[in-house]
Amino acid sequence: MSESSVGSTSQTVTFRGVDDLNLIGDEWNRGAASAEGRPTVLMLHGGGQNRHSWKNTGQILADAGFHVVALDSRGHGDSDRSPTANYTVETLCSDILQVLYQIGRPVALVGASMGGLTGILAAHEAGPELVSKLILVDVVPRFEKDGSARIRDFMFGNVDGFASLEDAADAVAAYLPHRPRPRSPEGLKKNLRLRDGRWYWHWDPAFLTKPDDDPFTRMDMLERAAINLQIPILLIRGKLSDVVSAEGVEDFLTKVPRAEFVELAEAGHTAAGDDNDAFTEVVVRFVNQ
């Protein structure tokens, strides 16, 4: 793992994933918390997102004294893209296992959507010595197909980019009508890249081109992995979510009865961004237990 400073609060770090890909992360407080027995917090974003989705939560956790890493998954953000478009949940899991070995201390995994499914499998494969806690952010193995399809439609609908940041902001506002629209679209520059006069989402479009390899399709395998976990698990649902239903929560808690559950009244599927204060409070409380 190599690093370069980006400021007084975080560092940009580089991990090595499988296939020798570079995986880029933001890291706070290297060396912190280990003496107190608290885990590192490793945060895994959803499909089409990147590590900047966790910026506010990461800073708050760091201010609370935790060692924190927010990672760009392969093909997302500044991490390398797979030359073979290999984005299966098994491969994403293998990347995370490599990152866990490089961190070299127990980790509490926080995973949203795709990151949560990856986290289930990684926690199962790594064992409790490496993954001591798991937080699932608006995801269960048996999610709602219609909500997942809406995510894919949004991602597919904009693969040709936008003429302006305002156009991108319009698309986000239409997709997330419950979220207040920022006064300026400048914040979208963390999620977009300007090429040949158009703004493109900062993830590999090939992530969507192999439906058989879509990480959202491995329900049975992921459910078995979740059932077999013996570590503390927290499921956070956004009450406005169309990806995780109340029935899906009930089914998950029946099959994984040791899991805790919290619902955020003002949040949808993108819970961390919809109500970051409430979300972060729940996460801090759980990892501090």
C-alpha positions as CSV (number, residue, x, y, z in Angstrom):
1,M,0.0,0.0,0.0
2,S,1.4,3.4,-1.0
3,E,0.1,6.8,-0.1
4,S,0.3,10.5,-1.0
5,S,-1.0,13.4,1.2
6,V,-4.1,15.3,0.1
7,G,-4.5,17.4,3.2
8,S,-4.5,17.4,7.0
9,T,-7.6,15.3,7.4
10,S,-7.1,12.4,4.9
11,Q,-4.7,10.8,2.6
12,T,-5.1,9.2,-0.8
13,V,-3.9,5.6,-0.6
14,T,-3.3,2.9,-3.2
15,F,-4.1,-0.8,-2.6
16,R,-3.4,-3.7,-4.9
17,G,-6.4,-5.8,-5.9
18,V,-6.5,-9.0,-7.8
19,D,-5.4,-8.9,-11.5
20,D,-2.8,-6.4,-10.2
21,L,-5.3,-3.5,-10.4
22,N,-4.8,-0.3,-8.4
23,L,-7.6,0.4,-6.0
24,I,-7.7,4.0,-4.7
25,G,-9.0,5.0,-1.3
26,D,-9.2,7.9,1.1
27,E,-7.7,7.1,4.5
28,W,-8.0,8.9,7.9
29,N,-6.1,8.3,11.1
30,R,-3.6,5.7,10.1
31,G,-2.4,4.1,13.3
32,A,-5.4,5.3,15.3
33,A,-7.7,3.1,17.4
34,S,-5.7,-0.1,17.2
35,A,-4.4,0.3,20.7
36,E,-8.0,0.6,22.0
37,G,-9.1,-2.5,20.3
38,R,-11.5,-0.7,18.0
39,P,-11.7,-1.8,14.4
40,T,-10.7,0.0,11.3
41,V,-13.8,1.1,9.3
42,L,-13.7,0.1,5.7
43,M,-16.4,1.7,3.5
44,L,-17.6,0.2,0.2
45,H,-19.8,2.3,-2.1
46,G,-22.7,1.3,-4.3
47,G,-22.6,0.7,-8.1
48,G,-21.9,3.8,-10.1
49,Q,-20.7,5.7,-7.0
50,N,-17.2,6.2,-5.6
51,R,-15.4,6.8,-2.4
52,H,-16.5,10.4,-2.2
53,S,-20.0,9.2,-1.2
54,W,-18.5,8.5,2.2
55,K,-16.6,11.8,2.7
56,N,-18.8,13.3,5.5
57,T,-19.2,10.0,7.3
58,G,-15.5,9.2,7.0
59,Q,-14.6,12.6,8.5
60,I,-17.0,12.2,11.4
61,L,-15.7,8.7,12.2
62,A,-12.1,10.0,12.0
63,D,-13.0,12.8,14.3
64,A,-14.3,10.2,16.7
65,G,-10.9,8.5,16.6
66,F,-11.4,5.7,14.1
67,H,-9.0,4.6,11.5
68,V,-11.1,4.9,8.3
69,V,-10.7,3.8,4.7
70,A,-13.2,4.7,1.9
71,L,-12.4,2.7,-1.2
72,D,-13.1,3.1,-4.9
73,S,-14.1,-0.3,-6.2
74,R,-12.6,-1.6,-9.4
75,G,-14.0,0.3,-12.4
76,H,-15.2,3.1,-10.2
77,G,-13.7,6.5,-9.3
78,D,-9.9,6.6,-9.6
79,S,-9.4,2.8,-9.3
80,D,-8.3,0.9,-12.3
81,R,-10.9,-0.5,-14.7
82,S,-10.8,-4.2,-15.5
83,P,-9.5,-4.8,-19.0
84,T,-11.8,-7.8,-19.2
85,A,-14.9,-6.1,-17.7
86,N,-14.7,-8.5,-14.8
87,Y,-17.0,-7.0,-12.2
88,T,-18.6,-10.1,-10.6
89,V,-19.4,-10.0,-6.9
90,E,-16.8,-12.8,-6.5
91,T,-14.1,-10.7,-8.0
92,L,-15.1,-7.6,-6.1
93,C,-14.9,-9.8,-3.0
94,S,-11.4,-11.0,-3.9
95,D,-10.3,-7.3,-4.2
96,I,-11.6,-6.6,-0.7
97,L,-9.8,-9.6,0.7
98,Q,-6.6,-8.3,-0.7
99,V,-7.3,-4.9,0.8
100,L,-8.1,-6.5,4.2
101,Y,-4.7,-8.3,4.1
102,Q,-3.0,-5.0,3.4
103,I,-4.8,-3.1,6.1
104,G,-3.6,-5.9,8.5
105,R,-6.1,-5.3,11.4
106,P,-9.7,-6.2,12.2
107,V,-12.2,-4.2,10.1
108,A,-15.8,-3.1,10.4
109,L,-17.2,-3.2,6.9
110,V,-19.8,-0.6,5.8
111,G,-21.3,-1.5,2.5
112,A,-24.0,0.3,0.5
113,S,-25.9,-1.5,-2.2
114,M,-23.3,-3.3,-4.4
115,G,-20.8,-2.6,-1.6
116,G,-23.0,-4.3,0.9
117,L,-23.4,-7.4,-1.2
118,T,-19.6,-7.5,-1.6
119,G,-19.3,-7.0,2.1
120,I,-21.5,-10.0,2.9
121,L,-19.3,-12.3,0.8
122,A,-16.0,-10.7,2.0
123,A,-17.0,-11.1,5.6
124,H,-17.9,-14.7,5.0
125,E,-14.7,-15.5,3.2
126,A,-12.4,-13.5,5.5
127,G,-13.7,-14.8,8.8
128,P,-14.2,-12.9,12.1
129,E,-10.5,-12.4,12.6
130,L,-10.4,-9.9,9.7
131,V,-14.0,-8.7,9.6
132,S,-15.4,-8.1,13.0
133,K,-18.6,-6.2,12.2
134,L,-20.8,-5.7,9.1
135,I,-23.1,-2.8,8.3
136,L,-25.4,-3.2,5.3
137,V,-26.7,0.1,4.0
138,D,-30.1,-0.4,2.2
139,V,-29.3,-3.8,0.8
140,V,-30.3,-7.4,1.5
141,P,-29.6,-10.4,-0.7
142,R,-33.3,-10.6,-1.7
143,F,-33.7,-7.0,-2.9
144,E,-36.6,-5.6,-5.0
145,K,-36.0,-6.2,-8.7
146,D,-38.0,-3.0,-9.7
147,G,-35.8,-0.8,-7.5
148,S,-32.6,-2.4,-8.9
149,A,-33.9,-2.0,-12.4
150,R,-34.5,1.7,-11.8
151,I,-30.8,2.1,-10.7
152,R,-29.7,0.4,-13.9
153,D,-32.0,2.5,-16.0
154,F,-30.5,5.6,-14.5
155,M,-27.0,4.4,-15.1
156,F,-27.6,3.2,-18.6
157,G,-29.6,6.3,-19.5
158,N,-26.6,8.6,-19.1
159,V,-23.6,6.6,-20.4
160,D,-23.2,9.1,-23.2
161,G,-22.5,11.9,-20.8
162,F,-24.0,15.3,-20.3
163,A,-23.5,18.6,-22.1
164,S,-23.2,20.5,-18.8
165,L,-23.1,20.0,-15.0
166,E,-26.6,21.5,-14.9
167,D,-27.8,18.7,-17.1
168,A,-26.2,16.1,-14.8
169,A,-27.8,17.8,-11.8
170,D,-31.2,17.6,-13.5
171,A,-30.8,13.9,-14.1
172,V,-29.9,13.3,-10.4
173,A,-32.8,15.5,-9.2
174,A,-35.2,13.4,-11.3
175,Y,-33.7,10.2,-10.0
176,L,-33.7,11.3,-6.4
177,P,-36.8,13.6,-6.1
178,H,-36.9,13.2,-2.3
179,R,-33.4,14.8,-1.9
180,P,-33.0,18.6,-1.7
181,R,-31.2,19.8,-4.8
182,P,-27.9,21.5,-4.1
183,R,-27.6,25.2,-5.0
184,S,-24.6,24.5,-7.1
185,P,-23.8,21.5,-9.3
186,E,-20.1,21.9,-8.6
187,G,-20.1,19.0,-6.2
188,L,-20.8,16.6,-9.0
189,K,-17.3,17.1,-10.3
190,K,-16.3,14.4,-7.8
191,N,-18.5,12.0,-9.7
192,L,-18.0,13.2,-13.3
193,R,-15.1,13.7,-15.7
194,L,-14.9,16.1,-18.6
195,R,-13.9,14.6,-21.9
196,D,-14.2,16.1,-25.3
197,G,-16.6,18.7,-24.0
198,R,-19.0,16.3,-22.2
199,W,-19.3,15.3,-18.6
200,Y,-19.2,11.5,-18.0
201,W,-19.9,9.5,-14.9
202,H,-16.6,8.4,-13.3
203,W,-17.1,4.6,-13.6
204,D,-16.6,2.0,-16.3
205,P,-19.7,1.6,-18.6
206,A,-18.6,-2.1,-19.1
207,F,-19.8,-2.6,-15.5
208,L,-23.3,-2.8,-17.0
209,T,-22.6,-4.7,-20.2
210,K,-22.5,-8.3,-18.8
211,P,-25.9,-8.9,-17.1
212,D,-24.9,-12.5,-16.2
213,D,-22.0,-11.0,-14.2
214,D,-24.1,-8.4,-12.5
215,P,-23.3,-8.5,-8.8
216,F,-27.0,-7.9,-8.0
217,T,-27.9,-11.5,-9.2
218,R,-26.3,-13.8,-6.7
219,M,-29.1,-13.9,-4.2
220,D,-28.9,-17.5,-3.0
221,M,-25.1,-17.5,-2.6
222,L,-25.2,-14.2,-0.7
223,E,-28.1,-15.2,1.5
224,R,-26.3,-18.4,2.6
225,A,-23.2,-16.3,3.3
226,A,-25.2,-13.9,5.4
227,I,-26.9,-16.7,7.3
228,N,-23.5,-18.2,8.2
229,L,-22.0,-15.0,9.6
230,Q,-21.5,-15.0,13.3
231,I,-20.3,-11.4,13.7
232,P,-22.5,-8.4,14.7
233,I,-24.6,-7.2,11.8
234,L,-26.5,-4.0,11.4
235,L,-29.0,-3.4,8.6
236,I,-29.9,0.2,7.8
237,R,-32.8,0.9,5.6
238,G,-34.0,4.1,4.1
239,K,-37.7,4.2,4.6
240,L,-38.2,5.7,1.2
241,S,-36.2,3.0,-0.5
242,D,-37.6,1.1,-3.5
243,V,-34.7,-1.4,-3.4
244,V,-35.2,-2.8,0.1
245,S,-38.8,-3.3,1.1
246,A,-40.3,-3.8,4.6
247,E,-41.0,-7.4,3.5
248,G,-37.4,-7.8,2.5
249,V,-36.2,-6.5,5.9
250,E,-38.6,-8.9,7.7
251,D,-37.3,-11.9,5.5
252,F,-33.7,-10.9,6.2
253,L,-34.2,-10.6,10.0
254,T,-36.0,-13.9,10.1
255,K,-33.1,-15.6,8.4
256,V,-30.4,-13.6,10.2
257,P,-32.0,-13.1,13.6
258,R,-28.9,-11.7,15.3
259,A,-28.8,-8.7,13.0
260,E,-29.9,-5.3,14.3
261,F,-32.1,-3.1,12.3
262,V,-32.5,0.7,12.0
263,E,-34.7,2.6,9.6
264,L,-34.0,6.2,8.6
265,A,-37.3,8.0,8.0
266,E,-36.0,10.7,5.7
267,A,-33.8,8.5,3.5
268,G,-34.1,6.4,0.4
269,H,-31.8,3.9,-1.1
270,T,-28.9,6.4,-1.0
271,A,-29.2,6.6,2.7
272,A,-25.8,8.0,3.6
273,G,-26.3,11.0,1.3
274,D,-30.0,11.5,2.0
275,D,-29.7,11.9,5.7
276,N,-26.0,11.8,6.5
277,D,-26.3,13.1,10.1
278,A,-28.8,10.4,11.2
279,F,-26.9,7.7,9.2
280,T,-23.5,8.5,10.7
281,E,-24.9,8.6,14.2
282,V,-26.2,5.1,13.7
283,V,-22.9,3.9,12.3
284,V,-20.7,5.5,15.0
285,R,-22.9,4.0,17.7
286,F,-22.7,0.5,16.2
287,V,-19.0,0.4,15.6
288,N,-18.4,1.7,19.1
289,Q,-20.3,-1.1,20.8
